[in-house]
Amino acid sequence: MAPRRTLARGSRPTLSAADYPTPGSFFAGYLHEDFVEDHGSLEEALRAFRADADEEEQERFTRESAGLLEAAARLPYDVVAGFIRRDLGATWRPTDLAQLERLLGRSPDQAKRASGGS
């Protein structure tokens, strides 16, 4: 679930792993130190996660990822990248916020089309 914190004017959102448990499962379980060997690419790791997840978990992932991207858009890149590695358990580090947005903002249908799947 996306954070429901009210922010004071001019303040930045904070990131908490408790707000993003499903993306956290993806980052820790699929973007580990051997993810390239296991999956070949970020997109393939995401596809594997979605294939393993039931419909409810996929919906939570989409919803929580949208909240994470919304919060990330208002934070410096280094804060977000550190959060993903330190708090969500990924060994992967996005090159920039746009890469994170491309990965997490992709629906299952978009991911399938991008890989040439039907």
MODELLER restraints for C-alpha pairs under 7 A, 6 or more apart:
rsr = mdl.restraints
at = mdl.atoms
rsr.add(forms.Gaussian(group=physical.xy_distance, feature=features.Distance(at['CA:1:A'], at['CA:19:A']), mean=5.71, stdev=0.5))
rsr.add(forms.Gaussian(group=physical.xy_distance, feature=features.Distance(at['CA:1:A'], at['CA:20:A']), mean=6.48, stdev=0.5))
rsr.add(forms.Gaussian(group=physical.xy_distance, feature=features.Distance(at['CA:1:A'], at['CA:63:A']), mean=6.75, stdev=0.5))
rsr.add(forms.Gaussian(group=physical.xy_distance, feature=features.Distance(at['CA:1:A'], at['CA:64:A']), mean=5.16, stdev=0.5))
rsr.add(forms.Gaussian(group=physical.xy_distance, feature=features.Distance(at['CA:2:A'], at['CA:19:A']), mean=5.88, stdev=0.5))
rsr.add(forms.Gaussian(group=physical.xy_distance, feature=features.Distance(at['CA:2:A'], at['CA:64:A']), mean=5.46, stdev=0.5))
rsr.add(forms.Gaussian(group=physical.xy_distance, feature=features.Distance(at['CA:2:A'], at['CA:67:A']), mean=4.53, stdev=0.5))
rsr.add(forms.Gaussian(group=physical.xy_distance, feature=features.Distance(at['CA:2:A'], at['CA:68:A']), mean=6.93, stdev=0.5))
rsr.add(forms.Gaussian(group=physical.xy_distance, feature=features.Distance(at['CA:3:A'], at['CA:19:A']), mean=5.89, stdev=0.5))
rsr.add(forms.Gaussian(group=physical.xy_distance, feature=features.Distance(at['CA:7:A'], at['CA:13:A']), mean=6.87, stdev=0.5))
rsr.add(forms.Gaussian(group=physical.xy_distance, feature=features.Distance(at['CA:12:A'], at['CA:74:A']), mean=6.59, stdev=0.5))
rsr.add(forms.Gaussian(group=physical.xy_distance, feature=features.Distance(at['CA:12:A'], at['CA:75:A']), mean=6.72, stdev=0.5))
rsr.add(forms.Gaussian(group=physical.xy_distance, feature=features.Distance(at['CA:13:A'], at['CA:71:A']), mean=6.08, stdev=0.5))
rsr.add(forms.Gaussian(group=physical.xy_distance, feature=features.Distance(at['CA:17:A'], at['CA:24:A']), mean=6.86, stdev=0.5))
rsr.add(forms.Gaussian(group=physical.xy_distance, feature=features.Distance(at['CA:17:A'], at['CA:87:A']), mean=5.91, stdev=0.5))
rsr.add(forms.Gaussian(group=physical.xy_distance, feature=features.Distance(at['CA:17:A'], at['CA:88:A']), mean=6.16, stdev=0.5))
rsr.add(forms.Gaussian(group=physical.xy_distance, feature=features.Distance(at['CA:20:A'], at['CA:64:A']), mean=5.54, stdev=0.5))
rsr.add(forms.Gaussian(group=physical.xy_distance, feature=features.Distance(at['CA:22:A'], at['CA:60:A']), mean=6.50, stdev=0.5))
rsr.add(forms.Gaussian(group=physical.xy_distance, feature=features.Distance(at['CA:22:A'], at['CA:61:A']), mean=5.20, stdev=0.5))
rsr.add(forms.Gaussian(group=physical.xy_distance, feature=features.Distance(at['CA:23:A'], at['CA:61:A']), mean=5.69, stdev=0.5))
rsr.add(forms.Gaussian(group=physical.xy_distance, feature=features.Distance(at['CA:23:A'], at['CA:64:A']), mean=6.84, stdev=0.5))
rsr.add(forms.Gaussian(group=physical.xy_distance, feature=features.Distance(at['CA:23:A'], at['CA:65:A']), mean=6.27, stdev=0.5))
rsr.add(forms.Gaussian(group=physical.xy_distance, feature=features.Distance(at['CA:24:A'], at['CA:88:A']), mean=4.70, stdev=0.5))
rsr.add(forms.Gaussian(group=physical.xy_distance, feature=features.Distance(at['CA:26:A'], at['CA:49:A']), mean=6.47, stdev=0.5))
rsr.add(forms.Gaussian(group=physical.xy_distance, feature=features.Distance(at['CA:27:A'], at['CA:88:A']), mean=6.09, stdev=0.5))
rsr.add(forms.Gaussian(group=physical.xy_distance, feature=features.Distance(at['CA:27:A'], at['CA:89:A']), mean=6.11, stdev=0.5))
rsr.add(forms.Gaussian(group=physical.xy_distance, feature=features.Distance(at['CA:27:A'], at['CA:90:A']), mean=4.75, stdev=0.5))
rsr.add(forms.Gaussian(group=physical.xy_distance, feature=features.Distance(at['CA:28:A'], at['CA:88:A']), mean=6.13, stdev=0.5))
rsr.add(forms.Gaussian(group=physical.xy_distance, feature=features.Distance(at['CA:28:A'], at['CA:89:A']), mean=4.45, stdev=0.5))
rsr.add(forms.Gaussian(group=physical.xy_distance, feature=features.Distance(at['CA:28:A'], at['CA:90:A']), mean=4.83, stdev=0.5))
rsr.add(forms.Gaussian(group=physical.xy_distance, feature=features.Distance(at['CA:30:A'], at['CA:45:A']), mean=5.81, stdev=0.5))
rsr.add(forms.Gaussian(group=physical.xy_distance, feature=features.Distance(at['CA:30:A'], at['CA:49:A']), mean=6.92, stdev=0.5))
rsr.add(forms.Gaussian(group=physical.xy_distance, feature=features.Distance(at['CA:31:A'], at['CA:45:A']), mean=6.97, stdev=0.5))
rsr.add(forms.Gaussian(group=physical.xy_distance, feature=features.Distance(at['CA:31:A'], at['CA:90:A']), mean=5.29, stdev=0.5))
rsr.add(forms.Gaussian(group=physical.xy_distance, feature=features.Distance(at['CA:31:A'], at['CA:91:A']), mean=6.26, stdev=0.5))
rsr.add(forms.Gaussian(group=physical.xy_distance, feature=features.Distance(at['CA:31:A'], at['CA:92:A']), mean=5.87, stdev=0.5))
rsr.add(forms.Gaussian(group=physical.xy_distance, feature=features.Distance(at['CA:32:A'], at['CA:90:A']), mean=5.48, stdev=0.5))
rsr.add(forms.Gaussian(group=physical.xy_distance, feature=features.Distance(at['CA:32:A'], at['CA:91:A']), mean=5.14, stdev=0.5))
rsr.add(forms.Gaussian(group=physical.xy_distance, feature=features.Distance(at['CA:32:A'], at['CA:92:A']), mean=6.86, stdev=0.5))
rsr.add(forms.Gaussian(group=physical.xy_distance, feature=features.Distance(at['CA:33:A'], at['CA:91:A']), mean=5.49, stdev=0.5))
rsr.add(forms.Gaussian(group=physical.xy_distance, feature=features.Distance(at['CA:35:A'], at['CA:45:A']), mean=6.96, stdev=0.5))
rsr.add(forms.Gaussian(group=physical.xy_distance, feature=features.Distance(at['CA:39:A'], at['CA:45:A']), mean=5.25, stdev=0.5))
rsr.add(forms.Gaussian(group=physical.xy_distance, feature=features.Distance(at['CA:50:A'], at['CA:58:A']), mean=6.39, stdev=0.5))
rsr.add(forms.Gaussian(group=physical.xy_distance, feature=features.Distance(at['CA:65:A'], at['CA:104:A']), mean=5.93, stdev=0.5))
rsr.add(forms.Gaussian(group=physical.xy_distance, feature=features.Distance(at['CA:66:A'], at['CA:105:A']), mean=6.97, stdev=0.5))
rsr.add(forms.Gaussian(group=physical.xy_distance, feature=features.Distance(at['CA:69:A'], at['CA:101:A']), mean=6.47, stdev=0.5))
rsr.add(forms.Gaussian(group=physical.xy_distance, feature=features.Distance(at['CA:72:A'], at['CA:80:A']), mean=6.04, stdev=0.5))
rsr.add(forms.Gaussian(group=physical.xy_distance, feature=features.Distance(at['CA:77:A'], at['CA:96:A']), mean=6.53, stdev=0.5))
rsr.add(forms.Gaussian(group=physical.xy_distance, feature=features.Distance(at['CA:77:A'], at['CA:97:A']), mean=6.24, stdev=0.5))
rsr.add(forms.Gaussian(group=physical.xy_distance, feature=features.Distance(at['CA:81:A'], at['CA:93:A']), mean=5.86, stdev=0.5))
rsr.add(forms.Gaussian(group=physical.xy_distance, feature=features.Distance(at['CA:81:A'], at['CA:94:A']), mean=6.35, stdev=0.5))
rsr.add(forms.Gaussian(group=physical.xy_distance, feature=features.Distance(at['CA:84:A'], at['CA:90:A']), mean=6.03, stdev=0.5))
rsr.add(forms.Gaussian(group=physical.xy_distance, feature=features.Distance(at['CA:85:A'], at['CA:91:A']), mean=5.73, stdev=0.5))
rsr.add(forms.Gaussian(group=physical.xy_distance, feature=features.Distance(at['CA:85:A'], at['CA:92:A']), mean=6.94, stdev=0.5))
rsr.add(forms.Gaussian(group=physical.xy_distance, feature=features.Distance(at['CA:85:A'], at['CA:93:A']), mean=6.65, stdev=0.5))
rsr.add(forms.Gaussian(group=physical.xy_distance, feature=features.Distance(at['CA:94:A'], at['CA:100:A']), mean=5.86, stdev=0.5))
rsr.add(forms.Gaussian(group=physical.xy_distance, feature=features.Distance(at['CA:112:A'], at['CA:118:A']), mean=6.66, stdev=0.5))
